[in-house]
C-alpha cells in the first residue's frame, strides 16, 4: 500500500513541480533581468527599482490573497463540480480587477510621498516618479493575467502559462536591453526603459494567454455573465475564508515595505543590498515554490475528496522534501556567496561586501524559508486555514521581527548585517509556530464538502 502511495505521489508531484518550477524561473527572470541590467547604472538606479518594487509587492501579495479562492477551485475540480469552479474564478477575477484599479489610483495620485518613504536622496525622486508612473499600468495587466494563470495552476494546468511566460521573458530581455541602453534602434531611456520593457512584455503575455484560452475554450474561458454567476451564499463562504488571508498578505506585505524603509534609513547601499538579496533569494527559492504549489493542488484535491489520511501522508512527504532541499540550497549559498558580487561589477564596494555577508545569513535560515512556504502556501492554504496564518503573521512580523529591525536600525544604529539578522527572526519564529500547526492537523479541512452535487454543478467541460 505504501509503495503504491509513494509511486502515485511521485508521479503526480513530478507532473506538477517541474512545469511549476520552470514557470517560477520565468516569472522571477523578469525581476532578475531588470535588476541585472539596471545595476550597470549604479546603486541609485537599483534603489529606485527597489522602492517601486516594494509598492508593487504590496499589491501582488494582496492579489495573492484574493487568489486564495483557488483552494475552492482545486477542491471543486477534485469533485468534478466544474460550473462552480468557473463561477469561483469569475468572482476572483472581478475582485482582482477591482483591487488593481484601486492600487493604480493610489500610486498614480501619491507617487512622490510614497517614494520618499524609501529614498532619502532628493535627486533620485524624479527618476523614481518616472519609473512608478509606467509601472502603475503593469498593475492592471498583471492582475488579469495572473488571475488566469493562478486558476489554471490550481487545477494542474500550467504548461500554457509556462509557454506564454517563456515568450514574454524573451521579449522582456530584448526590450530591456534596447530601451535601457538605447540599442537595437530603441531610444535610450535608462531606468524608465526597464519599466517600459516590463509593461510591453506583460501586455503581450496577457494577449497570448487570452488567445489560447478563448480560441480553444480552455477551462476558464468565461464570459461577462460568469463574472457575476457565483451564488451569493457561496460568495459569503468564500469571502469568510479568504478575508483573513487578504488581511494576512496585506499586513505581511506592508511589513515588508516597512523593512525596506528601515534598510533605506541605513543608506542607498543598504537598500540596494536588501533588494538584491531579496531578488536572489527568490531565485534560490524557486524549487520550493514548485513543491508548495504541488502540495496545494495535491493535498487540496484529497481534502475535497474527504481523504484526510492521504492528505496528511502527502503533507509528511512534502515536509521531508523541504528539509532536504533547504539544506542543499544552504550549502550552495555558502559556496557562491563570496563570488556573487562578480555578477554586479558596476555596484559599489560597500554593496559587494555586504551582499556576500547577507547571503551567508540567508543560508542559515533557508530551511525555515522552505518549510514556511510548503506549510503556509501549500498545506495550510489548501485547507483554507487562513485565520491561523493571519494571526501567525501578526505575531511573527508585527510582534517580533519588525519592531526588532526598527530598533536595530533607528535606535541602536546597528550595521546592515546585524539588522538583516533581526529581519530573519520572522522566518525562524514562523517556522517554530508553523511546525506545531502542521503536527496538529487542524489545518486539514474540506472546504466544499457541504455543497450538494447537482447536474449543473457537475457538468463536464
BELLIN-V236574 format. One record per run of one state. SS is the DSSP state (A for helix, B for strand, O for the rest). FROM is the first residue (numbers start at 1). TO is the last residue. If there is no record, write none. Layout:
SS:FROM:TO  SS:FROM:TO
//
This chain:
O:1:1  A:2:39  O:40:42  A:43:78  O:79:81  A:82:109  O:110:110  A:111:116  O:117:121  A:122:154  O:155:158  A:159:181  O:182:190  A:191:215  O:216:223  A:224:228  O:229:231  A:232:265  O:266:267  A:268:284  O:285:285  A:286:304  O:305:307  A:308:344  O:345:348  A:349:382  O:383:385  A:386:411  O:412:415  A:416:423  O:424:424  A:425:440  O:441:461
//
